[in-house]
Amino acid sequence: MRICEIFKSIQGEGLTMGVPTVFVRTIGCNLDCSWCDTQYAMSGGTEMTIPEIMEKVGGCRTVCVTGGEPMLQKDIYELFDALIKADKKVVLETNGAVDLSRVPSDGHILISMDIKCPSSGMTERMLDSNLKYLSMKDQLKFVIKDQADLDFALGYIRKNRPDTNIIFGPVGGTDRLEWLVEEVLKNDVDVRVLPQLHKIIWGNKQGV
């Protein structure tokens, strides 16, 4: 498996925000979002075996498998099996443009799937078929930059009625957060509005 970095921090976003977590960041992505904040994970990295990755994970209870897009790794399912066997809570961060049908339906795994809004330039790449693999243990995330993104996200929710936790976050992790909260309250939509906690603490810094 091609690995960009493995580090321990706290989860900065979503349902497990604030939880001590080991991040396993893989190399490579099939999208090119306009506001991507992990361009450094597009290429390079180090080839690691599953046992080597598990040794780096160590005793931390929660592991976030992220990227790039981790589902592009051919041995991703072997990693899932190893993490489940080790009784880890796994957060899989995936971009919404890769089929999730083979992800284990297991209580250890929380799927965190994006739906890319228009400002990303990647909206047409989304696989709506993945929605059926999400449940109330999982989360669906929309990164929102402007009114067009907000209108898209609201329309998507009303049309598809996802049966999972829904999170709205601002581009950049903290930008226009007050505006986004006010719009969610005005539209009376049942979502969580969350910043990226790690950016509040450390700013736009790699490896945290």
Salt bridges, closest charged atoms under 4 A:
GLU5 OE2 - ARG25 NE 2.80
GLU13 OE2 - LYS141 NZ 2.27
ASP37 OD2 - LYS199 NZ 2.59
GLU47 OE1 - ARG2 NH1 3.67
ASP87 OD1 - HIS108 NE2 2.83
ASP106 OD1 - HIS108 ND1 2.66
ASP114 OD2 - LYS116 NZ 2.76
ASP114 OD1 - LYS141 NZ 3.87
ASP138 OD1 - LYS137 NZ 2.97
GLU183 OE2 - LYS186 NZ 3.13
